[in-house]
Amino acid sequence: MCAIRCIRSVRLNLGNLLRVLVHSHPRQNLVDTNALVDEALLIASCALRTTVHKMLGVSPGSAVFNRDRILDISFIADLILL
């Protein structure tokens, strides 16, 4: 059930992001449309990787790469304690 809510949330936020980008940058042709979708997917994937997980208290990017995704600093986590 949690996965379904997560997918719905991502879909809703991606739809909102696409609406904002289309409104602020009207598309002229297929190349512009593809670039707009690529930009939206990059923004959404960055948001997913940098958002702090409620239960773990860390972002997925920090947990996987042992680095903060925004600041270039090391991240140390005691995964056994978590």
C-alpha positions in Angstrom: 0.0 0.0 0.0 2.9 2.4 0.8 4.4 1.8 -2.6 1.1 2.7 -4.3 0.9 5.9 -2.4 4.5 6.7 -3.3 3.9 6.1 -7.0 0.7 8.2 -6.9 2.6 11.0 -5.2 5.4 11.0 -7.7 2.9 10.9 -10.6 1.0 13.8 -9.1 4.1 15.9 -8.5 5.5 15.1 -11.9 2.2 16.2 -13.5 2.2 19.4 -11.6 5.8 20.0 -12.6 5.0 19.4 -16.3 2.1 21.8 -16.1 4.3 24.5 -14.7 7.1 24.0 -17.2 4.6 23.9 -20.2 2.9 27.1 -19.0 6.2 28.9 -18.5 7.9 27.6 -21.6 5.3 27.0 -24.4 6.5 24.2 -26.7 7.1 24.9 -30.3 7.9 21.5 -31.8 8.7 17.9 -30.8 12.3 18.6 -30.0 11.3 21.3 -27.5 8.7 18.9 -26.0 11.2 16.2 -25.6 13.7 18.6 -23.9 10.9 19.8 -21.6 10.0 16.2 -20.5 13.7 15.4 -20.0 14.1 18.5 -17.8 11.0 17.5 -15.8 12.3 14.0 -15.2 15.7 15.3 -14.1 14.1 17.6 -11.6 11.8 14.9 -10.3 14.7 12.3 -10.0 16.8 14.9 -8.1 13.9 15.6 -5.8 13.4 11.9 -5.1 17.1 11.3 -4.3 17.5 14.3 -2.1 14.3 14.1 0.0 14.9 12.9 3.5 13.1 9.6 4.3 10.8 9.9 7.3 11.7 6.6 8.9 15.5 6.6 8.3 16.0 10.3 8.7 18.4 10.4 5.6 18.0 10.8 1.9 18.4 7.8 -0.4 21.4 9.5 -2.1 23.1 10.1 1.1 22.6 6.5 2.3 23.8 5.0 -1.0 26.8 7.2 -1.8 27.9 8.2 1.8 27.9 11.8 0.5 25.5 14.7 0.8 23.8 15.2 -2.6 23.8 19.0 -2.3 26.9 19.8 -0.2 30.1 18.0 -1.0 30.6 16.6 2.5 30.9 13.1 3.8 27.9 11.4 5.3 28.3 8.8 8.1 25.4 6.6 9.1 25.2 3.9 11.7 22.8 1.6 9.7 22.7 -1.0 12.5 21.4 1.7 14.9 18.8 2.7 12.3 
